[in-house]
Amino acid sequence: MASEAQIRANRAYEKRHPEATAYKRARNMAMRFANPVGKLAAAVATIDTTTRKQDLEELQDRVTAELAALAAEKSKKENS
């Protein structure tokens, strides 16, 4: 369990770095969506397999597109 000092320090960091905090939360949500555990796993078990597959494929398409954009950006910087 975290001490009060650790909790305060964490909250202070989050206030000073809202962009990093938002990114970390979004990343964690995506990871949990792809690999659910606990209550989320129980909720996912109630979802139709076809729907779950479509949702994961959509996520995969978005990740693939973002990776391609990052690769193009990196290539552009290297050629500059």
KAGI-V780744 format. One record per backbone hydrogen bond with DSSP energy under -0.5 kcal/mol. CO is the residue of the C=O (numbers start at 1). NH is the residue of the N-H. If there is no record, write none. Layout:
BEGIN
co: <CO/CO>
nh: <NH/NH>
END
This chain:
BEGIN
co: <3/4/5/6/7/8/9/10/11/12/13/17/18/19/20/21/22/23/24/25/26/27/28/29/30/31/37/37/38/39/40/41/42/43/44/48/49/50/51/52/53/54/55/56/57/58/59/60/61/62/63/64/65/66/67/68/69/70/71/72/73/74/75/76/77>
nh: <7/8/9/10/11/12/13/14/15/16/17/21/22/23/24/25/26/27/28/29/30/31/32/33/34/35/40/41/42/43/44/45/46/46/47/52/53/54/55/56/57/58/59/60/61/62/63/64/65/66/67/68/69/70/71/72/73/74/75/76/77/78/79/80/80>
END
